[in-house]
């Protein structure tokens, strides 16, 4: 009986499928089944599937669909016949390290985790870039604080993780079918139902961003299905009682993924020209669902400054607000709850040489708001042009090499760069501790829980 079922939807990937399958059939752990689901693919992918099934009959099963049901439907068909204790989803133009399944499975068993995440490597024709799939602070046994934080911060999709099959089946966590962005309508709920999350390092899921991928097609009507997926997610949160239990967290999650990411898509590549009717729809639907979204306590800590500015400007255009709003973190950092958490953190760090990594907007406004109550000895930034300059509050900006020589603790201003900064810091000095400031301020975790 296989311990892990690997489900691979197959559609128009004749050029890439062999590389994917070679990485799976040669896994160091062989107690697996590989379920290939041909989603009515018009190319020669079916020939390759049959070839591999003939060569590896003990581990490969094939399903051939007559109707295209997209990624979600193909994954669901695979789940219907899967028998492994755990499930891994791998897209057919991606691949994994040969020890990927073994490492994730052993982590799952040793920690009794419902989900185990790996980091993933973004692969383009221009090169590779490693990215975290989940922040380490969010792993372990899930108490109320971690459930809230995971709703806000876990934007992971279906791939680059191992999921206990019972978690999916028992909680009816099946994918939406015949739509793009199907995982966005579902995956944030995985961590809600999980009791324990795990994470492994040094084995990767390789996510190949090919130019002809369906999600990279500019101006396609289905690009608007991202918003549809988020509305479906919100409806599921309502139906399952998640919204009632965590109203502020669900509102913040919806705001980030529906409106902020929606505006990101408008201005960052999904459309050649901003689609006015879609932008109006996003603004009106956001305000219909959550008219006071800007007052959510997580708002500023959870969304990037440029995306917030897009949202403000879009509101003004389509809702006749005529309010001149600019993104400011000063008021956010001065909130009673936030300032209290900052004071507790710096009480914990008293006597330690502390550096803030990030001389951008969040870093600058953090120092302005914190004032003398939060002692930062220096600021680190990798932009060479800033080295030697002073912040408005007087701190000198150093490059990573010089700055880390004088630091015992590094505060990371922006969560999106945390893993990249963490690698640089640990390579320099394993004893330097880090704090992901966004996670600390957004969550209910103690200072000690966020010191890594």
N, C-alpha and C positions, 0 to 999 in steps of 0.2 A: 504494500500500500504506500503510495507516495506521500511524503510529508509536506511537499510544497507543490501547488499547481501554478504554473506560469501561463498566463492567458495573453495571447498575442493577436490582436485584430490585424487583418491583412487587407490593404486596399491600395492598388496602384504603386506598389513598392518593389517592382521587379528588379530595379537597380540596386536596392539596398537590403533586400530580405536575407540574402546569404550571410552577410556580415552579422546581422541580428541573430540568426539561427545558429551560426557557428559559436557565438558567445554563449548561447544557452545549452547546446548539446554537449559542450566541453566544460560545463561547470564542475568544480571540484566536489560538489555534493551531487550525487546521482539518484537520491531518493526523491525524484521529481517527476512530474508529468508536464509536458508542454502542449498546450491546447491552442492550435492555430485555427483562427476563425476567418475564412475568406468571406469578406463582406461584399459579395457580388462584384469582385474586382474585374475590370475589363481587360487587364493586361495578362501577362504570362505567369503571374504569381502562383496560380494553382499548380502549374507544372513543378515549380520549385518546392511547393508544399508536399506534393506527392513523392518527389524524389527524397526529401528528408524523412518523410514518414516510412518509406521503404528502407532507408539506411538505418533508421533508429526506431524500429517498430515498438520497442518496449517503453519508450518515453514520449513519443509524439502521437497525438490524436489530431485529426483534421475535421473541421466542420465547413461545409460549403453552403452559403446562404444564396438564395435565388433573388432576394430583394435587399437593396442597400439600406442598412439601418444605422449607419455611421458608428463611430467608436463606442458610444454608449450601448447600442443594441448588440454589437459584436461582443463586448465584454459580458453583457448579460447572458448571451448564449453560451459563452465559455463557463460562466459561473453555474449554469444549469447542470453541467456534467462534471464539474470539478469535484475531486474527492480529497484533496490535500487538506491538512490541518490549517495551513496558511496559503494565502494567495498573493502572487506578484503579477502586476500588470506591466507589460513591456510593449511599447509601440514598435511597429515593424520596421521603422527606419532608424531606430535607436539600438544600442547594444550595452552590455554590462561587462564589468570585470569578471574574470573566471571564478573568483572566490566570492562573488557578490551574494549568491543565495546562501552559501555556507555561513558566511559571517552574519548575515541578517537573521538566519534561522537560529544559530547558536545564541545570538543575543536575545532573541525572542524567548527561547526556552529557558535560558539562565536567569532572565529577569521577569519571566511570566508576563511579557508585554503583549498587548493586543495589537499594537502597531510598532514596527521598527523602521526608522528612516535612515537612508544613506544620503550622503551629499551627492550632488550631480554636477556633471561637467557640461557646460554649454559648448557645443562644437559647431563652428561655422567654417567656411572655407578660408577665413582669415586667421583662425586659431581657436584655442580652447580657453575657457574661463571657469574656474571652480566656484560653485555657489552652494550655500547651506540649504538644506531642505527643511530644517527645523532648528530653532535656537535651543542650545543645550539646557537652558534654564527651564524649558517647558517640558522636559522629559521626566521620567520617574512616575511614581504613583500619583494619580490625579485627585487632588482635593478640590474644594470649591474655588480656591484662588487660581489653581492651574487650569481648571475648566474655563473660567472666565478669560484668562490670558490666552488660552489656545483659540477660543472663538475670535479673539481680536487679531492674533498674530500668526496663526497657522494658515498660510495661503497655499499649502502643499496640494498638489494634484494627486491623481491616482497612481502615478508611476514613482519610481525611486523610493519604494517602501515595500514592506511585507506586512500583510494584514491578516489577522486571524479570520478564517472563513466564517466561523460562527458569529463574529461581530456583524458581518454583512448580512448573513441569512437571518439571524434572530431579530435584527432591527430593520429589516426590509430596506437595506441601503443599496438599492439597485439604481442603475444609471438611467437618466432620461435618454430616449431614443430619437433618432432621426433629427438631431440638432447638433450644431457645433457648440463648444464650450460646455459640454454636458457635465464635466467634472466640477465646474463651478457651482452647479445646482445641487451638489451632493457632498463633496469632500470635506468642507468645514464641519459637517456633522459627524464624521468619523471620530474625531477626537472628543466630541461630546459624549459618545457612548463608550469610549475606551476607558479602562481602569488604570492602564499603565502604558506609557510610551517609552520607546528606546531609540537609541541613535548609535550608528557605527561610523567610524572614520576610516580613511585609507582604503576604501573600495568604492567604486563609482558607478553610477548610472550615467551613460553618455547620451545626452539629449541633442540630437542632430537638427539644427535649424536650417533646413534646406529651403532654397528660394521658392521652390514650387509647392511648398507645403500649403495646405488649404487655409490655415490661419494667417498666412502672410499675403494673401491675395488682396490687393488694394481695391477699395470701393465695392467689394462684393456685398450683396444685400445681407448675407448671413453674418457679416461682422456685427450687425445689430443684435444678433442672438445672444451676445454676452449679457446684455441688459435683460433679455428674456430669462436667461439662466438664473440671474440674481433674483428676479422676481419669484421664480419657482423656489429658490432657496428660502426666501423670506416666507413664502406660503407654507413650506415644510416646517420651518421653525415655529410658525404660528400653530400649525396642526399638531405638532409634537409637544407643545407646551414649553419649548425652549425660550420663546420670546417672553412668555409670562414669568419664567424663572430668572432670566437674565436680560431684562428689557434694554438697559443701557448698552450692554455688550452687543446685542443683536443689532440695535440701531447703528452703533459705530461700525460694525462689520458691514452692514448694508451700505452705509454712506461711503465707506472706503472702496468697496468693490463695485458698487453700482454707479456712483457718481464720480468719484475720484478716478477710478480706473477707466470709466467711460470717457471722461474728458481726456485722459492720457491717450486713449485710442484715437480720439478725434484729432489730436495735435501731433501724435508720434507715430504715424505710419499706416494706420488702418484705412485712412481716407486721403486722397490726393488734395481735396479741398474740404474744409470743415462743413459737414452736412447740417444745414441750419434746422431742418425739421427734426432731426435726431437730437440735436443739442437742446432744442426747445422741449422735446419729449423728456429728456433726462431731467431738466430743471423742474418741469411741472410734476413729473412722477415722484421725484425726490421730495418736493414740498407737500405733495398730497399724502405721502406715506409718513414723512417725518418733518413737519414744517419748522421745527426748532432744532434741526440737526446741528447747527453751529454751537448750541449750548451744551451738547453732549460732553461730559467731562473727559472723554478720551479723544475728542476731535483733533486737537492740535498735536497731541503726541503720536497719533497713529497714521497721519497722512503727511506726505511731503509738501514743503512750502509752495513749490510751483504748481502742484495740483490743486492745492487749496485756492491759490490765486485764480486758476482757471474756473473753479467753481463759483467764486465770488463774482467774477466778471460775467459768467454765463447767467447767473441769477439776475444781474442788473439788466442784461440785454432782453431777457425773455419774460421777466416778471415785473418790469417797470418799477424797480425798487429805487433806482437813482441814488444808491448808497455807495459812497466812495470808501471801499474797504481794501485794506492792504493786510498782508499776512504779518502778524506780530505774535511772537512767542513770549513777549514780556508779561502780558496778563496771565498767560498759561502758567509760567513759572512762578508767578506771584500768588496763584490760587492757594488758599489755606492748606488744602490737602497736599498739594505739590510742594509748597515751601516747607511744610512739616516733614515730608519724606526727605527733602534735601538736607534739612538740619540733622535728621537722624543719621543719614549717610555720612555727613562730614564729622559728626561726633564719633562715628565708628572709625573714620580715617584720621582722626587727630594724631598729629606727630609723624604722619607718613608723607613723604614727598609725592605730591599728586599732580599729574598732568592731564589736561583735557585734550583729547584728539579731535580736532575739527575746528578750523577757523572760519567756517561758513556761517550762514545766518543763524542756525540753531545754536552754534557755539558762542557766537557774539552776544546773542540775546540772553543766553543762559548766564553768561558772566555779568551782564548788565543787571539782570533781575536778581541774581544771587547776592551781589555786593560783597561786603566784607564778612558776611556770615558763612560763606563757603570759600575756603582757602584753596586756590589753585596756584601751583608754583610756576607752571609754564604751559604753553599751548603747543601742540604738535600738529603739523600739517605737511603733507607730502609735496605740496606745490612749492617748487624751489623759489619762485618769485616772491613768496611771502616770508621766506626765512630771514630772520633778523629784524623784522618789523614788529611793531607793538600793537596789541589790541587796544581798543578805545579805553578799556579798563586798566591798561598798564602792563598786562602780561606780555612777555616776549614770545614770539613764534619761532620754534625750532623745527628743523627737519627731523625725520624719524631717528636717524642715527644719534644725533646729539641729544635730542629730547629724551630718548629712552635711557641714556646713560645716567640721567638724574632723576628717574622716576621709579617709585616703588609701586604705585597704583596708576592705572590709565583709565580715565573716564572716556567712553566712546559716545560722542554726541548723537550720532545717527545710526540707528539699528541696522540700516541697509548695508553698512560697511563694516559691521562688527566682525564677521568671520575673516574678512581680508585683513583687517587690522590685527585681529587675534593671532593670525599666522605670523605676521611680521614681528609682533611683540614676543611671542614664544620662541621664535628663532633667535632673537636677540638675548633674551633672558627668561628662562622658565619660571623664575621666582617673581616676576612682575605680575601683579594681579590686575584683572580688568573688571570693569562694570559697564554693562550695556545700559546706558542711561535711559533710553526709551522704555526698555522692558521694566526697569526698576520703577520708573515714574508711572507707567501705565498699570502696573500690576499691584497686587497686595503682598508681594514677596518681601521678605526682610532683606536688609542690606547684606547680611551674610549669605543668603541664598543667591544673590546676584553677583557676589564677588567670585570671580573664577580665576 
